[in-house]
Amino acid sequence: MNILDIIDNIKVKTIYGNLPESVNNISQDSRKVGEGDVFVAIKGYTVDGHNYIEKVIEQGAALVIASRYENYNVENCAVIVIKEHEIEKVASMIAKKINEGSNVHTVAVTGTNGKTSISTLVHNMLRTLGESSAYIGTNGFGKNDAEPVYFGNTTPDVVTLHNQIGELRRDNIKNLAFEASSHAMALGRIYNVDIDVAIFTNLTHEHLDFHGDMQTYAYDKSLLFSTLGNNLSEAKYGVLNKDDSYYKVISKCLYQQEINYSIVDNTADFYAYNIKQYKEDKVYKTSFTLNSPEGTFECTTNYIGDFMVSNVLAALIAVWVKGYSVEQLVAILPKLGALYGRMEIIGDDLPIDIISDFAHTPDGYEKLLEATREMRKGKRTLLVTGMGGGRDISKGPLIGDIISEADYVVITTDSPRDEDVEVLMGSIEKGMTHKNYEKVWFRTDAVKRIIELSEPGDVVILASKGREDYEILQGGKKVWHSDPIVAVEEAKKKFNIK
């Protein structure tokens, strides 16, 4: 693969050593660099890739992209030094060239909440329709029906993302739905990724420790839609939630076709109304009427909550633009199963209802409690919530105020890392409007405690963690923990169920 054309187009650069005409693979991880490969030296928050340049040269790297140079042995290698903020751009160009091949239809989902649900729904719809598909996000990198591989970030670094798309091409997988976080846009993790459909869900209080304010947060989100470009001969679409207050901001950034959805505004392209929640054969369901460009349809899903109806609409549109009819897509909705750790009702044989959800923002908690209000009517609600280390804790008091709707709360942590656990839990405690709560810092103990307090007929909500199966403690130590597994095991012991 000739990359000299890419290097020629980099106008501000210094080259040391001899440029290769071709290279094999590309990585930001020095451990994965071998003979003839490209190494990208990224200066990260905790690790500086420049410290590993000598190592990768010894391993046979043919090319290194860096933002500074020392006296390396470049007899059999080239080091290109460019501006630090250009590293990801150049790396993405080379990674795309290395991984070029047949097209993968790509759906990118951004928003404070709903990214995992929608990307998973798109993937599941396509699999149900018989198409090959993959997804990338909080739950990992999953291809077709295989178990996902977890990489750590919601959206991987730009080189890994291009390599994963290249892997899909080689495996002849035709579709990808992935979560595009605001961090990903701000840090250049989606540079030069071809996106066919971009979905906007919502924008609420979150990540202000990173973005600074809501205006900057909105701007960073909008970058996804500007990346679709202004070549209107390409079939690209923006799928926008018309119910969100930032809808107009995102809409202005979109030069491609817009298709919007709503559960409030009947002028939306896809409008759901007459939303009803019910229980059938021990399964909670939601029905609604859908107005669409192809007519009106009655729909049934195996999910609860108005926000899940919104998520279903977004996913349905993303698949619809591929050429399926609305009637075809409505027909498969009842076949779609529970979403992993998203409003997931677990433990069918227990005398209590246990709900596992990833809610970790004020808006997420509001929607979680609203969605479960009908099933909680006349029942006692027990709730576990946690605050993560290295996160925006200014949202803590808002969360505390919202979850005070629960009858009893156990406040805990969510991967506290090196943060003071009392500060993390105290941020939520500040917002509590009643005294029916306690603090238990280690999450496994907190889940055990909420089950200990439960009685038959109660609804137990395990929030902020979903199906993540680990906790990150001080010094980066990673220990196993799973809300659903711990809760079900404890409940079976408590209620003497085999």
Phi, psi and omega in degrees: 000121182275124180245006183296330179295322177295314182295322178300327183282350176275107189277329181252100185197161171230131184250129175244134179089197185250124181289136174278151176278333180218157178223168181262280183241176180221142182204152170265355182258113183301333182291342183257007183266128179232197182303126176079012184265170176253134175246131179254116182270102181258133173270100183268189181290324184241337183232135177252114182298339179296337179289349184247008183296314179301321181297314184289330176295319176296330180280355176104014179303138180268335184210138176236131175256122186216169177248001173206162186226140170239184186278077182273162174275099186251028180299320182243023184208159174240139173243121177256122180257123179228178179296141186303318183283359177260355186303309184297325180296310181295318179300321181293324179295316180292318180297321179294320179296317179298322187260015183293153181169206181297153186289141170247122178290120191243128176245122179248132184243128177229157182149161179296315181233154174097353184299311182294315181301313184290315180297323177291320177298315178302312179301312182294323177298313181296321177295319178296328179277359176091010180267152173283143186201159175218164175218153178226131178174208183304324181274002176110198181247109183241134179246127183050239184255011182285157176297136181289154175255127184272133183248343175117315180256152175304310174244124183292171176299161189298324180291314179299318181298314178296321179295322178293320177295321176298323177297320178296319178300314181294329178273003179061036175265125195267347186226148175218129170246126182222154179274126179250098183285161178296326175300320181299317179294313184295328184262006175077027183281350179245016177307131173062018173274124178287120182242129180267322180226128176243128184247133174248125182263302183189173177217112181224178186301112178186151173060024180288344173294334180265312186273334178096310179206169185293328180295316178293321177302314180295319179299314181297322176297320185294340181301329179300321186280330175289335180290345178291342176081179182240020173277097186284000175280346178272143179275086178234151187220145169252125180252112191240140177279107184288347182276348184273145183293342179263011181304312184294326178296313181292320181301323181293337182272356186259115178269342179273183183295139176253134171234119184249163181221159183198155168243011181235316187263112183284000174269356180295154179300319175237116186234123179254135179212179183056044184282126182226137178253138180206171180241131182221122181053047177069008180246129176280133183228165174226133175246154176200162175260135184243121168267128183220172176298345180253011178120192184252137184223147173267129187238148175226134177230162177264032181234164178235151177105140178300323182295331176287331173297316176301316180298319179297319179299314181300314180294318180300317180296318181300326178276325180302320183293347176283350177119358176284153177276156176299322180299317178299318184286322176298324182295331183268351183304316180294345181274349184277127184275185182299150177267133185302109175072013178239106184048044184267121179267121187237163176073058183301331185268011182264155178279002175236154173267128177245128181242126177253128181213157184266006183312125180215012176233161177305315179297320179298320179291321178300316181290324178297312182290324177295317182296328184263002186299320182293315181287341180268354184302125180078005181241158176277136181251122175248136187224137173252132177222149180222157175244134183273153176281148181071024182238174180283102183272001177294341178280348185307307180299325177296317178296315180303318179297317183292316185283355175295351173297331179290150181289326178213140184232136169250115180268129182223202179242172177220095187051074184293341181054230184262014182278156174289117185296329179292324177293317180300309181292325181295332179297323177282319181303325181302332183265353182296136182255003173218172185259009182274065179207165173213163180246129177225107194291322182276125192298320179303316178294325180294318179294317177300320181294319182293325177290321178301324182280344187285153176228158180309135181096347181286158170249122180253122180251122177254103188252160172082354185239324184062225182261011175304136186247038180204162169231140176254119184255192184302139180075013180080009180295128183254122180238153180287139169197137176222115178309304184298317183294313179298316183295314182294317179299316180293321181293321179295321177293316183297317184262010175055053180248126182281000000 
